Amino acid sequence: MMNTRSYDYVIVGGGSAGCVLAARLTEEPNVSVALLEAGDADKTQEISTPIAWPGLAKTKFDWDFASEPEPMLNGRRIYIARGKTLGGSSAVNAMIYMRGNPMDYDGWAKEGAPGWSYQEILPYFIKSESNQRGDARFHGRSGPLSVQDGRYKHPLVDRFVEAGIQAGQEHNDDFNGASQLGVGRLQFTMRDGSRCSAADAYLHPARQRPNLDVLTGVLVTRVLLEGSRAVGVTVSRYGNEEETLGAEREVIVSAGAYNSPQLLMLSGIGPASDLKRFGIAPIVDLPVGENLQDHPFVLLLYFTNESTFFRAGSAEDVRLYQRERRGPLASGMVEAGGFLTIRPGKRVPDIELQMAPVMYSDEGLSVPTDDAFGISADLLKPTSRGKVTLRSTRPDAKPRIFLNVLTTAEDRSTIIAGVRQILHIVKQPALDAVRRSDLSVPRSDSDANIWEFVQQQAITDRHPSCTCAMGRVVDPELKVLGIEGLRVVDASVMPSITRGNLNATVIAIAEKAADLLLRPSLSPRQVAQPPTT
């Protein structure tokens, strides 16, 4: 094994959290950082062009995971796309900017994460964001992450919003403001018509700093421990001989809700009984990989006589995008959504709706063949729990992912009610006028027929979280329990999943983690104060 140089911090994973940490930590000129990414660089037109993200599936930019057979979904395996490049999943997702609900974070503070309430994390959302509009109490203007309205507005999307209002929902033009409830157009992590990933926002502006080394094509094989202290990592670069990278201060694992627990378990940190079955000596017995939570979702599709993104990509579309970064190619396709309460009397949503004027089928792997639009229902606060385990001791083996979606009666009844809301909205005049015929819908609005449809069609929105949760695997400062010099910073540290798309939250977590690292004398509660209102 060949020894190489040491750094103050070694960050495992060049996704959203890793990009934030690398940029923020190297703002201090006396701090040296190595950022390690298993994938390649993010320089390809398909990443920067908003509408092109479905074409990144099952390419070299995708980890291309799959679940184990799902017990409630007729034994189907669910395809799970995850970004394998600088920027991680923020380089391959639909770019929706969503923070979740304030009650999510107040819930964290009660679930073993003091210091992470809504008022305590809000300053980090604001710090990260450069938003073109919105209430200054909730939005930032000068952060690295560009958040904008869509530069292309498909007319079918306006019909969806109007139909939602006709169905009794309120209009909401800012799901990250005073209220999350209602229907409306979304905002996106875009900059002037191009994707603004975490790499675009944070990492690339910092790449020339002499105290930052960014290494791509690097698979981290384990965290090196001396007793109960992390001192570095071993890596394999493009399958070659292993090398050692030392960490004088800390190793920070930011590999995501699947890869982070896998690396910890390969390093002897995890459920002792599971590790012993693979011949791994347990260093610390922790519930690593357990508590997996994601958003199950069901998509309904309808044919329409209106023009959709099926027709995008003409020579004129390409010229318009190249000249002005406008037109259909500047759309992320999922242009609108909504947050609904299913249970009477609640002021927090149970279901998220997402609408796209395109035939999105076969888990996004099939090319559209006709004009159609889709509306999905996401279960926002599932009570079902999954698990990530090792498949083998080979670091290049994919982990075993047990999503276990919809295994509780509460989850099943909520998703059924969410699908029924879509059926109701589509019957409203605004959408009914342009609905040619049904493409993929339940046979009726009965519970039995909706559940039959859910079993056949449900997948997840690819929002994995909670597998190294605060209060269970890491403490509120994100330090791994029982190990010195080791933190986890990514979606896996969430105590419970938030009500919405996760990328904005991961970036805020990493912003706060950078403060905790650079200002270690401060507790999580003392790091930042909420803005004065």
Buried (B, 14 or more C-beta within 10 A) or exposed (E): EEEEEBBBBBBBBBBBBBBBBBBBBBEBEEBBBBBBBBBBBBEBEBBBBBBBBBBBBEBEBBBBBEBBEBEBBEEBBBBBBBBBBBBBBBBBBBBBBBBBBBBBBBBBBEBBBBBBBBBBBBBBBBBBBBBEEBEEEBBBEEBBBBBBBBBBEBEBBBBBBBBBBBBEBEEBEBBBBEBBBBBBBBBBBBBEBBBBBBBBBBBBEBBEBEBBBBBBBBBBBBBBBEEEBBBBBBBBBEEEEBBBBBBEBBBBBBBBBBBBBBBBBBBBBBBBEBBEEBEBEBBBBBBBBBBBBBBBBBBBBBBBEBBBBBEBBEEEBBEBBEEEBBBBBBBBBBBBBBBBBBEEEEEBBBBBBBBBBBBBBEBBEEEBEEBBBBBBBBBBBBEBBBBBBBEEEEBEEBBBBBBBBBBBEBBBBBBBBBBBBBBBBBBBEBBBEBBEEBBBBBEEBEBEBBBBBBBEBBBBBBBBBBBBBBBBBBBBBBBBBEBBBBBBBBBBBBBBBBBBBBBBBBBBBBBBBBBBBBEEEBEBBEBBEBEEE
